Amino acid sequence: MSSSTQVVFVKMSLQLCLSSIQHIFATVLAWIGVRVPQVRLTSTEKVNRVKLLQNNISQPATTPSSVNYHFTRQCNYKCGFCFHTAKTSFVLPIDEAKRGLQLLKQSGLEKINFSGGEPFLQDRGDFLGKLVQYCKQDLHLPSVSIVSNGSLIREKWFQKYGQYLDILAISCDSFDEDTNQTIGRAQGRKSHLDNLFKVREWCRDYKVAFKINSVINTFNVDEDMRENISELNPVRWKVFQCLLINGENAGENSLREAERFVISDQQFQDFLDRHSTISCLVPESNQKVQPHSKMDSTCFFPHLHTITHNDKTKRALVREVTKNPMVTLTELQSSSVEMGEPSRRTTISAALHQSGVYGRVARRKPLLSKRHMTACLEFAKRHLRLSDYEKQDSLV
């Protein structure tokens, strides 16, 4: 594949990702001829998808000037209304994440916001810090920001990475500790508010702009936060209306049941009216928020590995795994070198996952449990002094 074709393909993939993640994967897989298990397309469907792909290539791609990167779903809090729940522990390797950010920069990226889950969970914040440093120091992005619950942030992190961060937003839904416990914005009996005020001071000391995000729901809709917000004096206070997203915090396969947190549009408006004197308040109603614009660890860079392997190499790797399911990543890595396209193990693994091929590691478990071993030993002790005839007789 030529360099110009790759660039067009990257832009096209990103454009479709922003509008429909599922559709882009289906289109790309149909185009490159990769078969997905349990999915069969008719000839007409394949032709239609190829035509759609060609039409999108000819159209100008959307410039990703501002991007939210939810690189992890893991979190130490259990907020009942969370719309980005821990359905997977997958985190893209940092080299691949940097490469994806570089591609976005080449496509026009100006603002990057890192979120989760809780972004400071991964490697105690070092993973996040390295990405922040890379975006500011190497990519020279005008705006680098983070959204966090603030519970895992330490001053040492500011000392090491604070100079590369422009904005830090802390999620705080209430200034009453009992309400935070009810919502789930807490870990044990630790004070969420104490962490909030500590982080505020660190932002002031290390010259990082400080923001607050609040989700208005059943348990805080009647609260008056004017005095506390004025004391913290954030550059921006974003106020969100509790939002239901099927499969995340609502529906059959969700990990949360956020229905009890939902408030009406009028209740949300009443809260805004009560806090209308706060000049930094920025409301985000459900009519304004677009759920599909959220990009996470599993689909944020759908084109990332597609341009790493050409189609021929990817199909060869899939064939090799199909013929020999016991083949290891190390052996596949050697095969990629022989094919003239050396790749990292993580890149090969991601390419196979895109083709619907997943590895499994056998569980190492002894044939006999401790209970069985003890029983065998006791049996041997009881029959230790028996004659050969008696031993044979006892086993019959």
N, C-alpha and C positions, 0 to 999 in steps of 0.2 A: 504494500500500500504506500503511495507516495506521500511526501510530507504535507502537501497542500490538501490532499484528500483527508488525511488524518485531522488536520485543523478544522476542516468543514464538519467532519464527523463528530468531533468534540463539541463544537458549538451547537450542532443539531441535537446531540444527546442531552446537553444541559438545558436547552430550550424545552424539550419534551419532558424532562424530569420535573421542571417547575410546574408543568400543567398536569401531567399524569404519569406517575412512576410506573404503574403496571403497564401502561400502553407502550412506553419506550422499550421496556424489556421484551415485550412480545414482538414488537416491530424489529428490534435489532436481532433477536434470535432467529426470526424468520428470514431476515436478510442474509445472515452469515451461514445459514443452513444448519445451525445446531439444533439437535433434537432434544426436547425436554420430556422426561418421563411422564406418561399419562396425559400428554397433550398432543392431539392429532389435528392438523389443519388440512382442510380440503385445498385442492389446487386453486380454486377461486379465492379463498381466504389468503393464501400465500401471495397471489398476484396483487390483490388489493393492498396488502401490507407493504409490499415492495413499492407499489406506486405511491403510497402515502409517505414512505421514507424518502423517495426521490423528490417528491413535492416539498418536503420539509428541508431537504438539502439545498434546494434552489431558493428558499426563502431566507431573508436575513434573520440571524439568530438574535434572541433577546440578550442584551448585555447584562451580566450578573453584577451590577454595581454594588449591591448590598446583599450579604448572605449570612444566614444563621446556621452555624455548624453544630448540630447536636451529636457530638462524637461518642457519647456514651449514654446508655439508658439506666445505668446503675445509680442508686441514690441511697443515702443513709437516713433520709426522711421518708414518711409514708403519708404524704398529703392525700386526702380522700378524693380530691378533684383532679389529681395529676393527669395530664393528657399525653404524657410521654413516659409510659411505665416500663419497668425492667423486664421486658419480654426476651431480651437477649443480653449476654455479657460481652458481645463482640465489640472490639475497638480496633479500628484500622491501624496497622503498624505505622509508627511515626514517620518513617521515610516515605511511605505511600501517601500519608496525609499531607506531608509537605509538598509532594509532587502534585497532588490534586489542587492544593492552594496556589501553586505556581501556575498551573493551567488556568485557573480562574483569574489570576492576576493578568495573564496574557489576554484573557477575554474581556477585560475591563473592570475587574474587581477593585473597589475602593474602600468598602467597609466590611469588616468581618466581625461576627459576634459568636463567641464560643459558649455553648450551653450544654445541658444534659437532659435527664439525670443531674447528678452533681459533678461538675467538671473537675473539682479538686480531689475527687476520689482516686483517680488514676495516678499511680506512682506518687501519691502524696502531693499532688500538684505539680510535679516536675514535668510530666507529659504536657500538661496545659501550658506551663511556663515556657517550655521549649517552642511550642507552636506560636505563642504570643511573641517571643523574641524573634522567631523566624519571620513572622509577618511584618514586624516593624523594622528589624535590622536588615533583612535580606530582600523582602518584597517592597519595603518602604510604603506600606499602606497608610493612608491618611488617618484611618480610624480603626483601632483594635479594641474590642470590648469583651466583657465576660458577664454572664448572668449566673449567680450562685446563691445558695441559701446561707452562705457565710460561716457555717459551723466548723469547717475544716481549714479555714484560712489562718495562717500564722504570719507574724511580722517578718520572719525569715524569708518568706516568699516575696514580700514586698522589697526586701533588701536585695534579693537576687534578680527579680523580674519586674519590679515596679516601674522602672524607667521605660519599659517597652509597652506598658499598658496605658490606654487613654481613658477608658471608662470602666467602672465596676458597678454592676447593678446587683443589689441584694434583695431577695424576695422576703417580704414581711407582710403578713395578712392581718395582723392584729398587734396591738400594744398591751394586750392582756395575756399573760402566760397560760392561763387556763384555756382560753380560746385557742391559742396555738396548739396546745395539747389535744384539744378536741378535733381540730382540723387535721392534725398529724404533722404539723410543721414543728417537729421537735425530735430529739433523740434521747430517750430516757427522761430524766428530770433536769437535763441541762437547760440553761436559760438561753433561749433563742435571742432575746432582746439584749442580753449582755454581749453576745457576739456581734450583734448589729452595731452597737455603739462603739465597740472596739475597732471594728472594720472602718467605721466612719472616721475615727481619729487617724487611723493608718492612711486612709485615702488623703486626708488633709496633710499629713506629714510628708507623704511621698508624691504629692501633687498629682493624684489620680482623681478624675471627676467621679463623683458619687451619685448613684441613682437608686431609687427604690421601686420595686414592682410589687403590686398588691392584687390579689384575686378576691373580688367581692363576692361573697356567698351568703348562705343562710345564717351563718354563725357570726358574721362581722358586719352585715349590711346596716345595722343600726348603730354602729360604733362611731364615735366622733374622734377622728385622728388628727385634727388640726393642730393641736398644741405640740404633739410629738413630731409631726412632719416639719413644723416650723423650727423646732429645736434641732433636728437633724440637718435641715437646710440642704436637701439634695438639689442637684442641678435639674433633675426631672423626676417626677413621681408618676409612673405609669400605672393606671388603674384598669384592671381587666374584669369583665363580667364572666362569671363561671361558665365554662363552655363544655358541652358534651360532644365527645368524638367516639363514634362507634368503633369498638374493638380496642379502645384504649382505656376510657373511663366509663364506658357504657356499652351495653350489648352482651351477647352470650359469651364471647371469648375475652372479655376485658378483665384486667386485674384490679380494677377499681369499680365502685358503684357510686358514681357522683351525682345521681339523680337527687339525692337529699340535700345537695349543696346548691342546687340551681335556684336562681332568683328571677323574678320577672323584669322586663325592660323598665317598667315604672319604678320598681324598687331600686334598680341600678341608677336611674335618673335622679331619684330622691337622694341617693348617696352623693352623687355628683353635685347636686344643688347645695347640699349641706357643706360641701368642701369647696365651693366656688371661689372662696377668697384665697385659696392656695394657688399662687401664680404658676407654679411649676407642674401642676396637675395636667396629665395628658390621658384622656379617657380612651379605652379600647373596648367598644361594645361588641357583642356577638355578630352584629351586622357588618362590622368593620374587619374583624379578624377572619383570615382565610386559612383553615386548618391544613389544606393541601400544600401550603408553602413551607411547611415544616420539613426539613431534610435531616435524616438521622444517620447513625453509624453504618447502616446496612445499605442505604441507597443514596447517600449524599453525592458520591462520585460514581455514577453508574458507568461512565466511560473510562474510568481509571485503568482497569486491567484490560479492557477491550483493545486499547491501542498498544499495550505492552507486547502481546503475542499476535502475530498475524494469524489469519484464519487457518492456514495450512498447519502451522505448529500446534494450535489449539486442538484441531481435529485429531492430529497425530497423538497428542497426549491423552485425549479421551479414548482413542482406540486402544492405546497401550494399557490403560487402566481397565477397560472393558475386557480385554483378553486375559489380563492377569490382575485380579482384584487385590492380590497380596503385595503388589509392587509398592515400594516406599517412595516418599518425596525425594529422598537422596538419589534413588535410582532414576526418578523422573528428571531430576536436576541434571544428572549426567546425560540423559537422553536429549535434553534441551541444548546442551553444549554441543553434542554430536550433530544436531540439526542446525547449528550455526546461530542459535539465539539463546545464549546463556541467561538464566533467570534465577531470582531468589526463590527459596522454598515458599515463602508467603505469597509471592506472585503466582506461582504455579497452582497453589492451593486455591487462591481466589478465582483463577481461570477455570479450574475444575468445578468449583461451586457454581459458577455462572452457567455451566453446562449441565447442572443437576447431578453432579457426581460428588459424593461425600465419603470420607474415610471413617472408619470405626476402629477403635483400639479395644482389643479383647481384655476383659477384666481378669486380672491375675488373682485367682482364688484357689486355694488348696482343694484337692479332691475330698479330703476328710476335714470335717470341722473339729474344733477342740473337744467337743462332746463325744464325737466318734472315736477320736484318738484315746481319750480317757477310758471309754468303754472297752476298747480293744486291749488296752494295757491291763485293766482289771480282769478281763477274761483270761489273759495269758498268765497272770499271777495265780489265779484260782486253779489253773490246770497245769502249773509248772511241774509238779511232782508226779503227775499221772504217767503210767506206762504208755508205750506206743499203742497198745490195744485199747486202753481206756481213752486215750486222746482221740483215736479214730472213732470210737463208739460215741464220744461226746459231740462230735461234729456231725454225726448222722442225723 
